């Protein structure tokens, strides 16, 4: 079982462990430690943890790899791993019910996103009115309206720290906005056609943009500088994102394929084929083991990231599937379709578990929150529905 320790600091000074914290999705343990009088954090990623993993053997492996975990801490680490395993066993067959309807912009909505942090108290919506709005989940109150794009906003995403929201527009630029003060931080320029997809990597240090100019660009968040461009698809890009450990990039395209790229050098390592029509969305599960693709052919597919083989097909929608995502636990998949419904599927068997009905026009956006117990759907009927 590979464990990976990610350090936020370097050097040889004496380190002192101050505390251990659980991270449920994806499974991991956060270490808080002191070094040169400064409080720092690092994470031990346990992406391959399963309910049957031998805990004692894993703790030994962690102790060998991580000097901060001394013998006196082994019982505490064991307990944390057992709690993570308990969480993995809780593959809830939760039924979702409509909780709230947000009627957002005057002109139609184009996209919706939930903030990524555990509190999950904010929703961002993008619109044909060229603005992005930030809302409270609980009260439906609007915090900010971000203005500056010269054409409609097509895609948006929060950074993992929930300090920034990024917007991509038909005006060929992406913008980063500060959530606290509502100010624009950077404009990312360089694409020659509309930006259709964007997302941050796990650390929030890089952002990826996919465009109708057939290319994908990776940018530094701190400086707004372009790091590299991925060229290989022969039609418009529909989705682009990093896996959890930031080793791979997944891109989907109107050329009916998905491509996997090595994130260190920007080289293509695999092409996923099988759909009969354009790929409209694609995603990794939280651990990066599975890939899901959604297509205009009305089906979705689940691939193994390791073998690149198709494992199951999701069939049942009566229109194109424009959006797909895994729940944090990785056992369920959510799809949104032009048939006005969203569906929840079993990721292993491909069986449809629930149909979310009520929108009166096609659904173009849907997402789970961090805990997997709230779903939002955005539709051309100009409403955003919250299900819980």
C-alpha positions in Angstrom: 0.0 0.0 0.0 1.7 3.2 -1.1 1.5 6.1 1.3 2.6 9.5 0.1 3.7 12.3 2.4 3.5 15.8 1.1 5.6 18.4 3.0 4.8 22.1 3.1 8.4 23.0 4.4 12.0 21.8 3.9 15.4 21.8 5.7 17.0 19.8 8.4 15.9 21.7 11.6 14.3 19.8 14.5 10.6 19.1 13.9 8.1 18.6 16.6 4.6 17.0 16.0 1.8 19.1 17.5 -1.3 17.3 16.3 -2.9 14.8 13.9 -6.1 15.5 11.9 -8.3 13.2 9.8 -9.0 14.0 6.2 -11.9 11.9 4.9 -12.0 12.7 1.2 -9.7 11.4 -0.1 -8.5 9.3 2.9 -5.5 10.8 4.6 -3.9 12.1 7.8 -2.8 15.7 8.2 0.2 16.4 10.5 0.6 19.7 12.2 4.2 20.2 13.3 6.6 22.9 14.5 9.8 23.6 12.7 12.1 26.6 13.5 9.3 28.0 15.7 6.8 28.0 12.8 3.7 25.9 12.6 3.5 23.8 9.4 1.3 21.0 7.9 2.0 18.0 5.8 -0.3 15.3 4.6 0.0 11.5 4.5 -2.2 10.5 1.5 -3.8 7.0 1.9 -5.4 6.9 -1.5 -5.3 3.0 -1.7 -6.9 2.5 1.8 -9.8 0.1 1.8 -12.0 -1.4 4.5 -9.8 -4.6 4.3 -6.4 -2.9 4.6 -4.1 -4.4 7.3 -3.9 -1.5 9.8 -0.9 -2.7 11.7 1.2 -3.2 8.5 0.1 0.2 7.3 1.1 1.9 10.5 4.6 0.3 10.3 4.9 1.5 6.7 3.9 5.0 7.7 6.4 5.0 10.6 9.2 4.0 8.2 8.4 6.7 5.7 7.5 9.5 8.2 10.0 10.4 11.0 7.3 12.6 12.8 5.2 9.4 13.5 7.2 7.9 16.5 6.3 4.6 18.2 4.4 6.5 21.0 2.0 7.8 18.3 1.3 4.4 16.6 -1.9 3.7 18.6 -3.3 7.1 17.8 -2.5 6.6 14.1 -4.1 3.2 14.2 -7.3 4.7 15.6 -7.4 7.4 12.9 -7.0 4.8 10.1 -9.8 2.7 11.6 -12.0 5.8 11.6 -11.2 6.3 7.9 -12.0 2.6 7.2 -15.4 3.1 9.1 -16.1 6.0 6.8 -15.3 4.0 3.7 -17.8 1.3 4.9 -20.6 3.9 5.1 -21.4 3.8 1.5 -24.8 5.4 2.1 -27.7 4.7 -0.1 -29.0 8.2 0.8 -32.1 9.4 -1.0 -32.0 13.1 -2.0 -35.0 15.4 -1.7 -35.5 19.0 -3.0 -34.4 21.5 -0.3 -34.3 24.9 -2.0 -34.7 26.6 -5.4 -32.5 29.6 -6.2 -33.8 31.9 -9.0 -30.5 33.5 -9.8 -29.9 35.9 -12.7 -32.2 37.7 -15.1 -30.5 36.1 -18.1 -30.1 32.2 -18.2 -27.6 30.5 -15.9 -24.6 28.8 -17.6 -22.9 27.1 -14.6 -23.0 26.5 -10.9 -20.3 25.4 -8.3 -20.2 24.7 -4.6 -17.2 25.8 -2.6 -14.8 23.0 -1.8 -14.1 23.5 1.9 -15.7 21.4 4.6 -18.2 24.2 5.6 -19.6 24.3 2.0 -21.7 27.4 2.6 -21.3 29.1 -0.7 -22.6 28.6 -4.3 -21.2 30.5 -7.3 -23.3 30.9 -10.4 -22.2 32.1 -13.9 -24.6 33.7 -16.4 -25.2 35.0 -19.9 -25.4 38.4 -18.2 -21.5 38.3 -18.1 -21.4 38.2 -14.3 -20.7 35.6 -11.6 -22.6 35.7 -8.4 -21.7 34.3 -5.0 -24.6 33.0 -2.8 -25.2 31.5 0.7 -26.5 27.9 0.5 -28.6 28.3 3.7 -30.2 31.7 3.2 -30.0 32.1 -0.6 -28.5 35.6 0.0 -26.2 37.1 -2.7 -22.7 38.0 -1.2 -21.0 39.4 -4.3 -21.5 40.1 -8.0 -18.3 39.8 -10.0 -18.2 42.1 -13.0 -15.5 42.4 -15.7 -15.9 39.8 -18.4 -17.1 41.2 -21.8 -19.1 38.1 -22.8 -21.0 35.4 -21.0 -19.4 33.3 -18.3 -19.4 29.6 -19.3 -17.5 27.9 -16.5 -16.4 28.5 -12.9 -14.6 26.8 -10.1 -13.6 27.5 -6.5 -10.0 26.9 -5.4 -9.6 24.2 -2.6 -9.0 26.8 0.1 -12.2 28.7 -0.9 -10.4 32.0 -1.1 -10.7 32.4 -4.9 -13.3 31.7 -7.6 -12.1 31.3 -11.2 -14.4 32.2 -14.2 -14.0 31.3 -17.8 -15.7 33.2 -20.6 -16.7 33.5 -24.2 -14.4 36.5 -24.2 -11.4 34.0 -24.4 -10.1 34.9 -20.9 -10.3 33.4 -17.4 -10.4 35.6 -14.4 -9.5 34.9 -10.7 -11.6 36.7 -8.1 -11.0 37.3 -4.4 -14.0 35.9 -2.4 -13.4 38.2 0.6 -13.5 41.5 -1.1 -15.0 40.6 -4.5 -12.1 42.1 -6.4 -10.5 40.7 -9.6 -7.0 39.2 -8.8 -5.7 38.2 -12.3 -6.9 37.8 -15.9 -5.4 34.8 -17.8 -5.0 35.7 -21.4 -3.7 33.5 -24.2 -6.5 31.4 -25.6 -7.9 32.3 -29.1 -11.4 31.0 -28.5 -13.9 30.7 -25.6 -12.8 29.0 -22.4 -15.2 26.1 -21.7 -13.6 24.4 -18.7 -11.4 25.3 -15.8 -10.3 23.8 -12.5 -7.7 24.1 -9.8 -5.2 21.4 -8.7 -5.3 20.1 -5.1 -2.8 22.6 -3.7 -4.6 25.5 -5.4 -1.2 26.6 -6.9 -2.2 25.8 -10.5 -5.2 26.2 -12.6 -6.1 24.4 -15.9 -8.2 25.9 -18.7 -9.7 24.1 -21.7 -10.8 26.1 -24.8 -12.6 25.9 -28.1 -9.2 26.6 -29.7 -8.6 22.8 -29.2 -5.9 23.5 -26.5 -5.5 23.2 -22.8 -3.3 25.6 -20.8 -1.9 25.2 -17.3 -1.2 28.4 -15.3 0.4 29.5 -12.0 -2.2 30.9 -9.7 0.2 33.2 -7.8 1.5 35.0 -10.9 -1.0 34.3 -13.6 1.9 33.0 -15.8 1.2 30.2 -18.3 3.3 27.1 -17.5 2.6 25.0 -20.6 0.0 24.2 -23.3 -1.4 20.7 -24.1 -1.8 20.2 -27.8 -3.2 16.9 -29.3 -7.0 17.0 -29.5 -8.4 17.7 -33.0 -11.6 19.4 -31.9 -12.9 21.7 -29.2 -12.1 20.9 -25.5 -15.1 20.2 -23.2 -13.3 19.4 -19.9 -9.9 19.6 -18.3 -8.8 18.7 -14.8 -6.0 17.3 -12.5 -6.2 14.0 -10.5 -5.8 14.3 -6.7 -2.0 13.8 -6.5 -1.6 16.2 -9.5 0.4 13.5 -11.5 -2.1 13.3 -14.4 -4.3 15.6 -16.3 -7.6 14.4 -18.0 -9.1 16.3 -21.0 -12.3 15.6 -22.8 -13.1 16.8 -26.3 -15.7 17.1 -29.1 -13.4 14.7 -31.0 -15.2 11.9 -29.0 -12.0 11.0 -27.0 -10.5 11.7 -23.6 -6.7 12.1 -23.2 -4.5 11.5 -20.2 -1.4 13.6 -19.9 1.6 13.5 -17.6 1.3 16.7 -15.5 5.0 17.1 -15.0 5.9 17.4 -18.7 2.6 17.9 -20.5 3.1 14.7 -22.7 0.0 12.6 -23.7 0.2 9.1 -22.1 -3.2 7.6 -23.2 -6.3 8.2 -25.3 -9.7 6.8 -24.1 -12.1 5.9 -26.9 -15.5 4.2 -27.2 -18.1 7.0 -27.3 -20.1 7.5 -30.5 -20.4 11.3 -30.1 -18.8 14.3 -28.5 -17.5 14.0 -24.9 -19.1 16.8 -23.0 -17.6 16.2 -19.6 -15.1 13.9 -17.8 -13.8 13.5 -14.2 -11.6 11.5 -11.8 -12.9 10.1 -8.6 -11.2 11.6 -5.5 -8.5 8.9 -5.3 -7.7 9.1 -9.0 -8.4 5.3 -9.6 -11.5 5.8 -11.7 -12.3 8.1 -14.7 -15.9 8.9 -15.8 -16.9 10.3 -19.2 -20.2 11.8 -20.3 -21.2 12.1 -23.9 -23.7 13.6 -26.4 -24.5 9.9 -27.3 -26.6 9.8 -24.1 -24.3 7.4 -22.2 -21.6 7.7 -19.6 -18.7 5.4 -19.1 -16.4 4.5 -16.2 -12.7 3.7 -17.0 -9.9 2.4 -14.8 -7.1 5.0 -14.7 -4.5 2.3 -14.4 -5.5 0.0 -17.2 -7.4 2.7 -19.3 -10.1 0.0 -20.0 -13.9 0.7 -19.8 -15.3 -1.0 -16.7 -19.0 -0.1 -17.0 -21.5 1.9 -19.1 -24.3 4.1 -17.6 -27.4 3.9 -19.8 -30.8 5.4 -19.2 -30.8 9.1 -20.0 -32.9 10.1 -23.0 -30.7 13.0 -24.1 -27.1 14.1 -24.1 -25.2 14.0 -20.8 -23.5 17.4 -20.2 -22.1 16.9 -16.7 -20.7 14.0 -14.6 -19.1 13.7 -11.2 -18.3 11.2 -8.5 -19.5 11.6 -4.9 -16.6 12.0 -2.4 -16.8 8.3 -1.4 -16.3 7.3 -5.0 -19.2 4.7 -5.0 -21.8 6.9 -6.7 -21.8 9.0 -9.9 -24.0 12.0 -10.6 -25.0 12.9 -14.2 -27.0 15.9 -15.6 -28.8 15.7 -18.9 -30.7 17.5 -21.6 -33.6 15.2 -20.7 -34.2 17.6 -17.7 -33.2 15.0 -15.1 -30.1 14.3 -13.0 -29.4 10.7 -12.1 -27.4 9.0 -9.4 -25.6 5.7 -10.4 -23.7 2.9 -8.8 -20.1 3.5 -10.0 -19.2 -0.3 -10.0 -22.3 -1.8 -11.5 -23.6 1.1 -13.6 -27.1 0.6 -12.1 -29.3 3.8 -11.8 -30.1 4.4 -8.1 -32.2 7.6 -8.3 -33.7 10.1 -10.8 -33.9 13.7 -9.7 -36.9 15.2 -11.5 -38.4 18.7 -11.3 -36.5 21.0 -13.7 -38.5 22.1 -16.7 -35.6 22.5 -19.1 -32.2 20.8 -19.7 -29.7 20.4 -16.9 -26.3 21.7 -17.8 -24.6 21.5 -14.4 -24.7 19.3 -11.3 -22.3 18.6 -8.3 -22.0 16.9 -4.9 -20.8 18.9 -1.9 -17.6 17.9 0.0 -19.5 15.4 2.3 -21.6 14.0 -0.5 -24.9 14.7 1.3 -26.0 17.8 -0.8 -26.4 18.0 -4.6 -26.9 21.1 -6.7 -28.4 21.1 -10.2 -28.4 24.1 -12.6 -30.8 24.2 -15.5 -31.8 26.2 -18.5 -35.1 26.8 -16.7 -33.0 29.5 -14.9 -33.2 27.8 -11.5 -30.5 26.2 -9.4 -32.0 23.4 -7.2 -30.4 22.2 -3.9 -31.2 18.6 -3.0 -30.3 17.0 0.4 
